[in-house]
Each structure stands twice: as C-alpha cells, then as structure tokens.
Amino acid sequence: MRLTALDAHAQSLGLKLGQGLAEARAICPVLEVIEEDAAADRRFLEALADWCDRYTPLVAVEGANGLFLDITGCAHLFGGEEAMLNEILTRLEQIGMEVKGAISGAPGLSAAIARFDTSRIIAEDEQEAALAPLPIAALRIDENTVQALAKVGLKQIGDLLEAPRAPLARRFGPQLLLRLDQALGLDEEAISPRRTVAHLSAERRLADPIQAEEDILELAGQVAQSLKPGLEARGAGGRLFELVLFRVDGKVFRLKAGASRPLRDATRIAWLFAERLKSVHDELDAGFGFEILRLNVLHHEPFDHAQGDFEGDDQKHMSLADFVDQVSARFGPDCLTTYQLRESHLPERACAAVPALGHIFKPVPIPEAAPLMETALAGKERPLRLFRHPEPLEAYAVDVPDGPPIRFRWRRLTHRVCRAEGPERLAAEWWLDGEDAPTRDYFRLECETGQRFWVYRQGLYDQVANPRWYMHGIFA
C-alpha cells in the first residue's frame, strides 16, 4: 500500500506521494491513513461543483481534484474578483477543507498557480512571470513527458519559454506546446460546464435561511415573477423549470417541473413546484435551512397569445393543462401519454405513445404520406381498440387462398363467424423488415354473439405452406 494523497502537514513531515505505507509509518508513527475510494472522491468533487453553482453557472470538473469556474460577468456581484476569491476559499476552509485557488485570464494558468503556488490573482501582464518559476508538471502533461524533459535539464516552465519551439515539438510532441500556449493565454481553452446553462435564471439570497415548504413556495412565486419580463422580451413561455435550493451546509437540491403549455404566470409556476414538493417530501431535508433559492428556465417555447373563447380564459383547455401539469409534476413526466402519428401503413407503427406533458397541446405534424394514406383507407374502418402486440389465434377457413375464417379460437373461446369483410392487403415494409417479410390480409369479422374483431392472415398461401392468423383489434 502506498500514499496517493497528502495534506500540507504530512508534506511538512517529509512524506511523499507514492511512498510505501510502512516507510511512512516509520517516519510518522501517528500517521492517520484513509483508504482511497475514487468513486467517493468523484461524488464529493461533484457535490463541491454543485456548491460552486452559487457563484457561476459555468462550473467544470478539472482532473481528479480541481474545478474550473468561469466567472466572466459574475465577480461584481460579490464585490470584485479579490472579494469573490476570498469568500470561496474562506467558506470552503470553514467546512473543513484545505483549498487553494487562483484567478487569471487563462484556465491553464489558474490551474497551475492553484496547484503549485499560493492563492492569488494574476493580472494579464504578469502571466509569463507567474508561470516561469513553476515546475513542468504544472502544465498538466503526462508524467513520462515530465521525466523526459527533466533528463535534458528542462525542469521549470521558464526553461521552456527560452527554448526553441520546433525541436520541442519534434521530440516531445505537439501536446507540450499546446499546454504551454493555453497557460500563457495564447491558445484559448474552452470550459465545458457540467450542466446545461439555463436560458433564464433568477435567484434570491436570504439573510435568514428558510425551512418550511410554504416559505419555499412563496419565495419561488416571487422569483418566478422576476422571470416574466425576460420571457416577455423573448415572446416565450417556460416549458421546463428547475428550482435549485442551496442549503446552509453546502448541500444542493434540484427539483425539475415541466408544463404542458408555455407558462409565464408566477402563480402557476409556483403551483407546479407545490406538486413536485409533495412527491419528494421525505427526500428534501432542509437541515438548518436554505440560504439561496434559484429558479431556472431550462426550456422555453413561443407563447401563444390567441384568445381561447369569448370569455378569454379558455377554461376547458386550462383544466386539461392543469391536470396534465399536476399529475406529471407529482408522478413524473412519463406517467401520462398521448399518441403521435408516424409515416407507416402498418397499424402498430402508424402512431407512437409520447409523454403528454410535452405534446398534448403541440400541433400535430401531418406526415407527407397522409393524403395518400387517407385516400387508400377511404371507407375502411379501423378498430377502436388496437392491440400493441397482435395475439395468435387458431382459425379454420374454407374459402382459400383469400377467404376469411368461418370460425376461430382465441383466448380459449371459440367464435363462429356470421359476417366478414375483406381481405384488405397490407404489404410489409421491406426497408425495415426485409424483403422476405410476409404480407398481411386483414378481415373484419362479426360473430354470432355480435362481437366484431379485426384479424389478419400473415403470409400468402403461395408464399408459406401454413399461414398463421392473428387478432389485432376489437371494434366497438
């Protein structure tokens, strides 16, 4: 067993990374050792990234123990860059962490200073001077390259700044010069945030933390009201909202709620989260309270200003929208479904179930083949209930090869046919099922008991020796 991470006190005792545990205990008999858990470390780093969302929505994980924060346009909200850096480091130290941080115009330079120097802010004209005395490993290159550079006497970044670039690229590859240029700010390095940046966002910072759900919902309504001008300026309404609650001890809770139609009304937005809170009541531990409440608009769509009826309140549609929103917020977006048309002439593929929350009030796109299909299906009745998967049955037919069955057995019951219509022939979709897929002959059958069924024979007699029969639907 070897040491994989050390705090400052352990380093001051002369311990080193990669050192054997037995040797380390010989140097420091009272050494406290914790077994490494990479998965737990990653979860902890992700939790820290959530905590940093209070400063900027652009937070990215860097390596195994670092975070990148793009604070462009955010520093003035905390009294400037210096005050912001001091607040972040102080609060993390109060939690019990040993942290360092740096602010500069280049992410690579900030990472190098934070890991191999003291916490500070580097001005644009000081970047090269700050970078020069740092070790080569600060450039975030692999260990083999660091050792190869050390063998030729290049141990500090300043040594690279004075060396000719062409020989370095030929011997050590382009990655070395890329990292150097990124640290100097000559090559832009993009920060990929962990979470999608919200289209609109509003928050409230509280002097006195809140705990009760009633207070959370009241404050959510107030914050939602501040989102309305931004939505109006875009001519849009929110379809997917996210309520972010920052607990005093650093824990972050995220609750998402969607709407069946674009919303601007603060009361209805807060009402969505009232239903959402009911479903996560036991999981939402307020602890000592929430100090920041943020409301994000993750997705928005054009807002329809059309008047629904003569009264102007469109009560009929609003009641359906309220029902869809309430049930979806309580039980999840997939609990209610509706159907959407597809370009297919096979009955089981002609429509697909989709979440009602996102499609119930959307205009239904008409497939390009719809006019042709409408002409082809003119006068051909379809069953009220269509089975998702056709069920096999035993049929007896006299008039072969194209006649209907005179009786059939389905679900352990035998039915005698007194009337029949068909066949209606549907060829297989060879581009999906293959050229050898069998053709179907559909029949509408009425039995002696008055029941009406929609059955089909799969395969023609000149194609297969014994075609199989299936029940596909039931008429009203």
N, C-alpha and C positions, 0 to 999 in steps of 0.2 A: 504494500500500500504506500502511495506517495502523496505528497501535498499538491493540491491542484489550485488552491487559492489561499491568500494570506491577507490579514489586515495589517494596518500600519505598525501596531505594536509587535506583531510576530516578525515583521521585516526588520524592526529595530533590534531584535534579538539575534539576527544573523541567519534566520531561516530563509530558504529559497524554494521557488517553485520546482517541482519535480524531485525534491529531496525525499528520501525514504522516511517513513513514519518512525521507525526505530531510531534512526540517526537524529531526527528532530526531537524525539523524547529524551535522548541522551543530552541534547543541548538544553532543552527546557522540560524538566520532568513534569511540571504542572500544565503542560500544553493541553488546551481544550480542542478536541477534534470532532468534527461533524462529518458524517459520511455524505459524499456528493450525491445529489439527486438532480440530474439535468432537467428532467421534466418539471420538478417542483420549482427549480430556478427559473425556468422559462415562464411558468404560470405567474411567479412573483414579478418578473420583469413586465409581463403583460398587464398585471394589476397596477404597477407603477406607471405604465403608459396611460392607462385609464385615468389615473390620478392627475397626470400632467395635462389631460384634456381641459382642465380648468384654465390653463394659460394660453393654449392654442389648439385648434382642431387638427393641426398638421403635426402629428406625432408618429415617428417611425422607430422601429427597433433596430439597433445597430450592434451587430455582433452578439456575443453571449451576455454582455453586462453593460450595454450602453443604450442611450436613447438620443435621437435627433429631434429637436423641436424647431420648427420654422416659425419664428416669432415676428416675421415681417408684418408690420401694421398692428402689432399687439402690445409692444413694450410700453407705449404711452399710457395704456390702461392701468399699468402698475407702477407708474412714476418714473419710467425710463428703464434702460437696459440694466444699469447697475442695481437699481432697487429690485427689479424683477429677478435677477440672478441671485441676489442675497436672500430674497424671500423663498425661492425654490430650495436653495441649499439649506437654509435655516430650518424650514419646515420638515425637510427630509431628515435632517440631523435630530430634530426633536422626536421624530418617530423612532429613532434608534439606528439610523443608517449612517454609514461612512460614505460620503459622496463628494465628487468634485465636478465642476462644470466650467464651461468657457463659452464666450460669445464672440463670434467673428463673422466675416463675410463669406467664409468657405466652410462647409461641413467637415471636410477633411482636416482643416487646421484646428477647428474646435475639438474634434475627436483626439487629435494628437496632444493638444495642450491639456485637456481634461485627464488624459491617461498618464502623461509623462511630465507634467508641470503642475503649477499651482492654479487654483481657480482665479480667472481674471477675464477681462475684456480686451481684445486685441483690435486696435484701430487698423484701418486699411493700409496705412503707410508703415505699419510695424509688423506686417505679416512675415516677411522674409527674415527679419531679425529675430522674431519669436520662434521661428521654425528651425533656424540653423543649429542651435545647440542641442536639439533633441536627438535621441538615438534613431537609427534607421527603422527600427520596429514600429515607430510612431506613424509610419506611412501606411500601415495596415497591409503589408505584404507578407507572403508566406515565410515560414521560418528558414526554409532551405535557401531562399534568396538572401535573407539577412545574414546567414552564416557565410554564404559565398562572397558577399560584399565585404564582410569583416576580414576575410582571408586576404583581400587585396588592399586592406587598410582603409576602407570606407566604412566608418562606424557611426558618424553623425550625418544628419541631413545636410549640414553645411558643406561637407565633403562632396556631396552630390551636386550642390549648386555651383561649385567651381570646376567640376569635371566636364569634359566634352560629352555631349548627349549621344552622338552617333555610336561611339564604342559601347556606351552603356546599354543602348537598345539592342545592339548586335549580341552582346554577351549575356545580358540578363532579361531580355525580352521587353516588349512594349508596356507591360503592366506596371513596371517600376516608374517609368516616366509619366504614365497616366496618373498614378497616385501622387507623384510629386507635383504635377500641374494642378491636380484637384486641391491639394493642400495649399498651394500658392494662390488659388482662385483664378488661375489661367484657363482651366477647363471646368466648365460648370458641372456640378454633381447634383442630380435631382434627388429630392427626398420623397420617397413613396409612403404616404401616410397609411397607417393600419386600417383606418376606417374611411368610408366614403364621406367626402366633405358635404355637409348639408347645403341645400340651395339657400335656405334662410335659417337664421338662428337668433334666438333672443334668450336672455337669462336674467336672473335676479340673484344678487349676492346678499346674504342676510347677516345682520349683526347678531341676531338671536336665532339659533337653529330651531327648526320646526320638526315635529314628530307625528302629529295627528294627520290622518288621511284627509280630514276636512280642510285642514290648513294647506296641505299639498294641493288639493283640487282648487281651492280658492286662488292660490298663488299661480297655479297653472292657467287658470282663466285670465288672470291679469297679464301674464306673459304672452298668452295667445292673442290678447287684444293688441299687443305691440307688434305682432306679426302681420296684422291686417293691412297696414299701409304698404308694406313690401309686396304682399300678394296682389293688392290692387294695382300697384305700379307695373307688375308683370302681366296683369289681366288674367291671373290664375288663381286657383284654389288648391289647397293641400290635399293630397290623397293618402300620404303615409307620413305619420308624425312619430317623433321619438322624444320621450320625456327622460331626461338624464338627471339623476339625483346624486349629488356629491355629499357623502356622509362626512362628519367631522373627523373621523379617524382615517379617512382616505379611501374607504370602500365606495365604489361607484355602482349604481343600479341604473339599468337601461330598460325602459318599457316602450314597446312599439305598438301603435294602434293605427289601423287603416280605416278609410272611409269609402263607401260605395260611390260617392259623388264628390267632386271638389268642394272643399269647405273653406270658409273664411270666418264664420261665426265663432267667436271665442267660447260661447256657452256650449255649443255642440262639440267643439274640440275638447273642452274640459270634461264633458259628459262621456266621450269615448274613453278617457283615461279613468273615469269613475268605474266603468265596467271592467277595464283592464286591471285595476287595483283589486277588485273583488276576486278575480281569478288567481292573483298572486299574493293574496293577503298574508299567508303564513310565511312566504319566502321573503317578503320585504321587511327586513329588520331595521328599524330606524335608529337603534342604538342610542347615542347621545344627540341624535338629530341630524338634519341635513342643512348644510350651510350654503349650498348653491343649487339652484333649480334652473335647468336649461331646457328649452323646447326647440327641437329641430324639425324643419320640413325636409324630409328626405326625398319626397317625390311630389311634384305638382303638375296639374293639367289646366288647360284653358277653362276659365269659369264661364258657365252658361248663364247669361242674363235674361233669357227668354221667360216670359210670363207663362206659368203653367195653366192657369184657369182664370175665370173672370174675377175671382176674389183675390188673385195674385199670390196665394200662399201654397197652392199645389198640394193640398193636404193628402190626396190619395197617394201620390208618389213619395211624399215625405214620410208617410207612415211606413212604407216598404223600406225606404232608405234607413230609417231609424231602426227597424227590425234587423236588417242585414248588418248594420254597424254594431248594434248591441250584441247580437249573437256571435259575430265574428270577433269582437273585442274580448268577449268572455271565454269562448271555446277555441279560438284560433281561426285564421283566415281560410282554412280548408274545410270547415265544418258545413258550409252551405255551398252548393254547386249549381251552376246553370249550364246550358248547352250552347255550343258554338258550332256553326256549320263548317264542314270541310269539303274539299273538292274530291268527292269519291261517289261512285254509283253503288257501291256495296253498302247495305243498310247499316252494318255495325261500324263503318268508317265514315259515314256521312255527317256525323256530329261527334263532338267530344265534350266531356264534362270538364268545366273550368271553374275556379273559385268565383262565387257570386260577388264577393267583395270587390273584385277588380273589373267585372264585366257586366254586372246586372244592368247598368244604365249606359253602357257604351253602345254606339250604333253598331249594328251587326253588319260586318262586311259581307257583301254578296259575291260568292265565287264567280269567276269568269264563266264557268260552265253552267251556271244556274239557269239561264234562259233555255239552253238546250235540254237540260235535265227536266225543266218544267214542262217542255213540250213532250218529252219522252214519257213522262209519268202522268200525262193528262188522262183522267178517267181511271187511274189505277190507285185503288185505295190502299192505305198503309195502316198497320195495326196501331191501336192506342198504346199498347204495352209491347215494347221490343226487348227481347232478352239480350243481355250483354254478351252471353255466350250461347249460341244455338245448342239445344239439347237433343241428343239422338232419340229416335223412336223406331218402332217396328211397324212397317207398312205393308199392305197387301194390295197390289194393283193388278187389274185385269187387262186394261187397255194400254198395252206397251207398244212402242217405247215412250210415248209422250203423254199418256193418260194419267189422271190423278188416282190416288189410292181410294179403294172402296171402304176400307176400314184400317185403323191403326191403333197401336198400343203405346201409350205414353204415360209415364209416372204410375205404372201398374194398373191403369184403367184402359179398357178397350172402347173405342169410339167408332160408330158406324156413320159413314158419310152419306148425306142425303142430297147435298148440292155441292158443286165445285166449280171454280172459275180458274182458268189458266190453260197452259203454263205461261208465265212471264219469265223470259230467259234473261239471265244476267251473266255475262262473261266475267271471268276472273281478271284482276288487274295484273297482267303479266309482268309489268315493270316492278311490281312489289313481290308477287307470289311465285314468279317464274312462269315460263311458257307452258309447263305441263300442269298447271293448276286447273282443277276441274271446273266445268260450267255448272251453273245452278238453274233449275227450273222451279219457280215459285208457284204455289197454288193457294187460293183462298177456299177453305173448306168449311161447310156448315154441317154439324152433326144432328142427329135425331133429337137431342136434348136442347137444341137452339144455340149451342156454343159455336163460336166461329174462330178458326185458327188460321195461322199463316205458316205453311210448311214448305220445305223445298227438298228436291232430289239433287244430291251432289254427284255430278258426273252423268254423262250420257251413256246409253246402252252400247253405242258403237265405240266408246272410249274405255269403259270398265265393264267387267262381267256382271258385277252385282252392285249397282249404285246404292249409296246409303241415303236415308231420309233423316231430316232434322226439323224440329219445332223451333221457329224463330220469333213468333209473336202471337198475341191474342187480341182479337178485336173486341170492342165494347159490346 
